[in-house]
Amino acid sequence: MRRTLHHFSSALSSHAHSTTEPRSECKVEEQPRRDTMATYSFRLAVAVTCALVLATACQGLQVGYYKKTCPRVEYIVRDEVKKFVYQNAGIGAGLIRMIFHDCFVQGCDASVLLDPTPANPQPEKLSPPNFPSLRGFEVIDAAKDAVEKACPGVVSCADIVAFAARDAAYFLSRFRVKIDMPAGRLDGRVSNASEALDFLPPPVFNITELVGSFAAKGLGVEDMVVLSGAHTVGRSHCSSFVPDRLAAAAPSDINAGFANFLRGQCPANPTSANDPTVNQDFVTPNAFDNQYYRNVLAHKVLFTSDAALLTTPATAKMVKDNANVPGSWEGKFRKAFVKMSQIEVKTGNQGEIRKNCRVVN
């Protein structure tokens, strides 16, 4: 069964590289006794604010991580992503999906990029959730090649995956989704197809299963609802939804007209030899916007997991807010996306910086 993202001018923003280099520790110094209570309170407030801002840096990730070692890396990656996305918007959707499929398995460590080898014939990319539907590997290859020419041996493939997904959202949203992406991830050395099956939530999940899957990765209910909005772009194989959404005994929570339309696009029994793809959002298929939530409310979505968002009062309210409040979803997506990009990152001696994103060093 194939699965999709659940529950993911070319100039960067002027402050994208404004922070200092990563620090080994974060601490708040004790204030001298001669401080007045007012002064101490002010300094404590500033210290707490700084601690919150530097929380990511304390974990080993930081916005502007390559400021000194490879200052143009984010521009280089963005230029490569732009070339591909402007030729084929579907590649952008694939890059957004790629980071989700990477981060939920072994953490955000580019393990999804590793090719099969005699020692490991079944890596993540060959697992049913990823093969043959996961797209965008050629973009990562091109970006890595360009980055290596500028800064050999400095930038990890995991960070390139994160930058590329961020940039795909930027272009497909017509520049509305602007994300300052922390960096400092290392590349993993382990990639198993079986783990993709274990950790990636399939499109048949109900709301309880979705919440549990995301909670296992440190993501909350709202994160799940917000990240599901990435289904506003991309295409899906008919085999991902026909059996449980269009069969005679399927639940009636899908719009009848929409169901009939899908039956005209898909065979009744998709096979590997006959498994067409359809747009996940039929209204604005190439726009990274909040149309997905309007589709959910109209019962015009492909997956059981999409329809599940209306099955609890709390998640249904989130869907309505994202559908009806201009700019609401985009702002939430920025935060949830960065949070997701920090799942189980590898730092220190836990990983490496690959020379070639498809093989370990």
N, C-alpha and C positions, 0 to 999 in steps of 0.2 A: 504494500500500500504506500502510495506516495503522500507526502505530507507537506504542508506549507507553513509559513511563519505564523506563530501563535504568540500568543499568551504564554516587530522587522522585518554678469561679469564673473570670473572665477577667483577673484581676490578674497582672501580670508579677512575676517573682522580684524580691526586694527589692534584689538587687545588679545588676540589669540596667542601671542608669544610674549606677553608682557610680564609673566611671572619669572621668578628666579629659578636656578637649578635645583633639582631634588635635594632634600635634606635627609640626613640619616636619622634624625629624631625631631620631635615636636614637643616643646615644653613651654610652660608659662613661668616666668621668673617671679620669685617672691618680691613683694614691694617693700621698700624701706619703711621702718617704723615711724619716721618723721612725717610720712604722708598724712594729710588730713583724711577724714572719712570720705569726704566728697571726692577728693583726688583718687583715693584708693578705689572707690566705687566706679569711677570713670575708667580707670586703667583696667579694672577687672572686666568691665563690659567690653572694652576693646580686646582684651585677651581672649575672652570667650568667643567674640566674633571672629578673631583670627584663627582660633582653633577650629571653628566650623569651616572656614574657608579652606584651611590647610588639611582638612580631614583626609582628602584624597591623596595629598602629598605624603601624609604620614603612612599611608598604605603602600607607598612606592610609586603611585601614579601622580602625574602633575600636568596641567595644561602648560604648554610651552616646554615640555621635557627636552626637546632636541634644540632648544634655542641656541646653544653654543656648539653642539656637536654636529648638527645637520640643520642649520637654520631655515632652509627652504623646503624641507621635506613635505610639509603639508601643502604647499603650493604645487610641488611636483606631483603628488598623488592626485590632487584635485584636477590638475590639467589632464591627467590620464583618464580619470573618471569622466570628465566632461566630454572627451573625444568619443568614448563608447556610448554614454547615455544619450548624447545628442543624435547618434546614429540609430540607437535602439533603446527605447525607454525600458523595455523588459529586462535589459542588463542591469539597470539601476534597481529594479525590484529584486533581482537576484542577489545583488550585493547587500541589500537590507536584510534579506532572508538569510544570507550567508552568516552574518555576525550572530544572529540568533542561534542558528544551528551549530556554530562554533562554540559559543559561550555556554550552552546548556550541556555540552558534552566535554568533560575534562577542563572546563573553564575557558576563558577567552585566551586561547593559546595557539591559534592557527592549526590545531590538530586536524581540522576538516580539510586542510589543503594537501595533506600528505598523500602521495601516490602509493599504490600497492608495490610491494617488494617481495622477493622470495621468502624473506623472514617474516613479512607481515602482508599476506595476500589479501586481507580483508580490512582495510582501513575505513574510517568513518565515511569517506566520500562514496564508497560503494554500498553503503547500507541503503535499504529501501526508502527511508525518508529523504535521502540525498541523491540517489541515482535512479534514473538519469535526469531528475528534475532540477537539481541545484545548478545555478548558473553564476557566471562572473569570474571564474578562475583565470581566464585570459586577461582580465583587467588587473588582477592582483599580480600576475606575472609581469605585465608591462610596467606597472607601477614599481615593482621591486627592481626590475632591470634599470629603470630610470634613476631610482634612489641610489642603487649601488654604484652607478657611474658618478654620482655627486658625492656620496658619503659611504664608501665601502665598509661593510661590516659593522655598521652603527645602528641601523633601524630594523626592528623586528618585523617579521611577517604579521604577527598578531596586531601590532600597531597599525600596519598598513591596512589590514582588514577593517579595523575600527575607523580609520580615516576615510576609507573608500565608502563604507556604509553611510557615514555621516555626510559625505559629499553627495552621494546618490539622493539622499533625502533632501538635501539643499537644492539640487537641480530639479528634481521631480516636483517639489513644492513651489517652484518658481521663486525660490530664494526666501520663502517665509520661515522655513525651519532651519535656524542657524544654531549650531551646536559647538560649544567649546569642548573639544574632546581631550580628556586627560590621556597621557601616554606613559610608557615605561614598562609595558608588558614584555614578557619573554616568550619565546616559542617552545611549545611542548615537544616531547619525544615519543609520546604514546598516542596511538590512534586505533580504536577498535570499532568495527561496524556494529557489534552487538551492543555497545554502549549508546549508540545513537537510537537504537530501538528502545533501550531502557529509559532514556531521559527526555527525548523529544516528545512533547504531547501530541497525539494524533488528532486528526480532524473529527473523530467520533467521540471525543471526550465530552462529558457533561460538566456542569459548572463546578461540582464538588471535585471532580478529578482535575480540572484546570487549576483551581485554586491550590490544590495540594501540590501539583507539579511545579507551579511557580513559587510556592512557599518553600519548597525544597531547595530552591536556588536563591533564597533571600529576597524574593519579590512579593509584594503585597497584592491584594485584590485589585486595587486601582491600577497598579502597574500592569497587571494582566489585561485589564480592559483597555488601557491606553495603548499597549503594545499590539493588541489585536487589531488596532486601527491601521496597521501596516498592510492589512489585507485590502486596502484601498487601491493598491497597485499589484500588478503581476497576473499570472495566469495559473490555472490549475488543471491537472489531468482529470478527465471524467471519472477515472477509477477512484479518485479521492472522495467523491461524494455520491455517485450514482447508487451504490448498494444500500446506503442507509438513508438517502434523502429522496430518491425517485422510485424506489421499489414499490410494489403494490401495497405492501404492509408498512410503508414508511409513515412517520408521524405527519400530522396535518398542519404543522407549524410553518410550512413554506407556502408562499403565495401561489395559488393554483395556476395563474397565468404564467408566472415565472417558472414554475415546474414544467409546464408544457413547453415553454421556450427551451429550457435545458434539454428536454427529451428530444427536441429537434436538433440539438447540437451534439448529443452524446449517444453512443450505442447503448442498448439496454443492458448488455453484458460486456463491459470494456475488457479488452485483453491487451497483452503487451504489444501485439501486432495491430491493434485497433483501439487506440486510447488518445483521442484528440484532447486539445487543451481549450479552455474557455477563459474569458476575462473574469477576475474575481469581483470587479466592480464594473458593471455594464453602463454606468452613467458617465463617470469620468475615469476611464480605465488607466490613463497614463498620468494622472494628477495625484500627487501625494497630499490629500486633503481629508476633510472629515465626512465625505460622502458615504464612507463605509457605515457610519452610525445611522445615517438616514436609511440606508439599505437594510440594516438590522431591524429598525423600527417598522419598515415596510414588509418585513419577512421575505426579503429578496436577497438572501445570502446563500453561499454554497454549502457551508459546513455545519454539521451538528454543533460544533464548538462555537461557531458564530451565533447561531440561534440561541445557544445556551445563555448568552449574556442577558437575555430578557427573563430568565427563569427565577431570579431572585429580585426582591424590591431594590436592594442596594445597587446591584450591577445594572439593573434596568434604569435607575436614576442616573447613573454615570453615563450610560449610553445616550439618554435624552439630553443631558448637559453637553456632551461632546457634539451632539448633532445640532443643537440649537443655539449655543453660545459662541459667537464668532471669536476665533482665535484661542478658544479654551483648550481644544485638543492639542494644537501645535505646541503650546507652552508646556502642557503636561508631558507630551511626547519627548521633548528635549530632556527633561529630568529623568524620566523612566528609561530612556535610551542610554544615557550616561550610566545610570545605575546598573543596567543590564550589562554594559560593556566592562564592568568591574567584577563580574562573577569569577571567583576562584582564579584570579590572575596569578601567573607565575613570576616570581622575582628572585634575585640572588642566584643561588646555585640550583634552583628548581627548573631552570630552562636554559635556553641558548638563543643566539641571534643567527638564524639560518642564513646560509649563503644563497641557497635556492629554496624557495618556499615549499617546493614539492617533496623535498627529502631532508632528513635530519643530517646534521654535519658529520 
